Amino acid sequence: MDVNMARVLERFFGPRKLADIRYDPYLQKLARDILPRKGAKEFNWAVLDFAALVCRTRQPLCPTCTLRTRCLFFRKQE
């Protein structure tokens, strides 16, 4: 798990429990739970692309995001 994947997961599902993403059981379990059995590599690349293009560190494009209605981060911004 890298910081981009962690950012997307935290924004959509809720904040992590520990400071270090590598050892946070919440993030690790969440990543395992959402990862499809088939196409895992493609899914990971898609999340990384999504993090770079839409769910950016600074100035995320929430108003245009197709996931915004289910995203905790967006709902808190309203």
N, C-alpha and C positions, 0 to 999 in steps of 0.2 A: 504494500500500500504506500502510495506517495501522498504528498500534501494536497495535490489537486483532487485526487479521489476522495481524500478525507474531507476536503472542503465541500464537495458536492454532497456527500453523504450527510455531513453535519447540517448543512443548510436545509436539505430536504427532510431529514428524519429527526434531527435534534442534536444538541451538542454532545461531544465526547465526555468521558468521565476522567481520563488521565491526560496529563500534558503531552506525553510522548505517544504519538499515533501508532508507533510500532508495537506498543504493549497494551494498548487500550482494548480491553475485552469487548466493550460495546461496539467499537468500530470494526474490530476483527470479525465478530459474529455477524454484524450487519452486512459486511462485505461478502461473507460466505453465504448468507441467506439470499441475497439478491443476485448473486452470480449464477447465470444459467449453466446447466450441465454441458450443453452443446453451445459452441460459439463463445466460450469464456474469453478467449483472446480478443475477439472482435468486440465483445461487450466492453472489455477494459479500455480498448482503444477509443471506442465511442464515448465513454465517460470522460476520458482525457481530452478528447476533442471538444466535448460539450463544456468542460471546465475552462478550456482555453478560449472558446468563442462566445459562450453565453454566460456561464456561471464564473465569471472572472473574479480575481482577487479584489481588484479595485473596479468600481463602476460596473457591477454585474448588470446584464441586460434583462432584468426581471420583467419589465412590462411586455417584452416580446417573447418571453419564454413560454413554451407550450406546457411546461410542468407547473407553472406558477400557482394554479388553483389548488394544488395539493402540497405545495412547498411551505414548510414552516417559516423559513426565512422571509419569503415574500409576504405571507399573511401577517407577520409581525411588523412589516414595513407599512402596511396599510393604515 
